[in-house]
Amino acid sequence: MTNPNTYTSDLRDIATAYILHREDGAVSHSAFSAALNTYQQCHPQIPRDDAVLVVSQLIDDLPQSVTVQH
C-alpha cells in the first residue's frame, strides 16, 4: 500500500526541483528536465513516457506565479 506521506513528499520534491530551477533563471525545458530527473530517481520503475506525463501534469497544476519567470 502506498504511503500518502511518501507520495506527498515525492510531489513536493519534484515541484521544488522545477521551481528552484525557474527561480535560478532556467528556461522551462531545463526546469522540466530537473523535475523529471527527480521523479525518475524516486520512481525508477516507471517508464519514461509515463514519468513525462506525471511531471507535466504536476507542473500544469502548480500556480502560474511559480512557473513563470519574473
Secondary structure as GFF3:
##gff-version 3
##sequence-region A 1 70
A	DSSP	alpha_helix	4	23	.	.	.	ID=ss1
A	DSSP	alpha_helix	28	42	.	.	.	ID=ss2
A	DSSP	alpha_helix	48	61	.	.	.	ID=ss3
A	DSSP	alpha_helix	64	67	.	.	.	ID=ss4
###
